[in-house]
Amino acid sequence: MTSLGERVRTSNDRRTIVSLIRGLRSPTGQADPSAIYDQLRALGDVAPAPWGAFLVTGYEACSQVLRDKNWLAVDSEWQARRPDDHRWHDRASSDMNKTLTRLNPPLHRYQRRCLGNLFDRDTMTALTDQVEKDVGSLLDDLGDALAHGETDYADLVAERLPIRTVGGWLGIPEASHDRIVRLAHVQSNAQELLPTPAQLIAAGEASSELWDFFTDLVADRRSHPGDDTISRWIRDLDALEPDRAAVDDMLNALTFFIALASLETTSTFLSGMVWLLAGEPGRWSWLRDHPEHVDRALEEVLRYDPPIRFNTRYAAEDTVLAGVPIPKDGMVHVMYGAANRDPRRNADPHGFDMLRTGSHLSFGAGPHYCMGPALARLEARSLLLGLLRRFPRLRVSAPPVYEPRVAIRRVASFMVSA
């Protein structure tokens, strides 16, 4: 292991890198990626990958990429300079390019300024009341199911709370909830490290359907304004931007992105939370007796098992990162999971410590820091406190089954009993 800034020896052995990435997709790597993270970091804080990118695994190097203005989101201009790479020219990518996550200054800065704090105090107060109601309803359903034996917590609770929260906030009709969740699952394949052509085609079709849905939703609020969230956004943005079409385009992209960003990641967070805390009976009983430590336990869940394992940036100019030269337009993958387990940042990184005071990058950092950490934490905290109170002897009857992904880890099923 080398210190940050020291030039590292890296390996361009295709078999080594590809084997480790495949390992992250495997059931073993999904269940416990500790050894894979160690092997990735052993290649250096920055390691060249055989597909022309670099894997960034050290905490400080990852933080530098996320915060430094020399590192940009993979926007449409960068993609246009890669004409032979089909990955960046499909429908799913073109739709994502319109969202904040793929915008760079000055447009990114302008839109963030226009939108302001989406989760201000008034919004969070209203959402808290709604989340508490949704949690209560879902735990009623869970109790009914557990009365008959084990049940799939992922399907019954973890998948449903995010869409109820976001759906209620944005005014998505309840009849459309299952459809939106299904489409978000498929569209997220486009965010994979090395998606297959079939995944890209399916993701593009799902993206198109989602985009049309949210375009129609915004258009309906424009035509029939009320006291709902989107109507209020329209009124606020109209006061700042005289171009009504530009406002609608901004909101089409925002609603589309909020659904994608909040459903997959939060549902995985909510499943990981129960797996890590109830999978070890001593943890569950201790936290039940010490609920004042719930917030710290949730931060450790995020550090130990981030719902998103990597993100991508490119270099605006020739640069050197942790001793490794990166050319202009060079692509790097910020490996959140490996960074969070960097022993130079968090001691005993593979240990799960509910009282840890370390830090993590699971919500990103810098200009593209996640917009919704407050909402994700609200959902997780409310749900965890409800579970501890109503199901003090909750047990994991079968570990989570994950889809074979690297980026956004979707829990396909997760059985619990009480």
Disulfide bonds with the S-S distance in Angstrom:
none
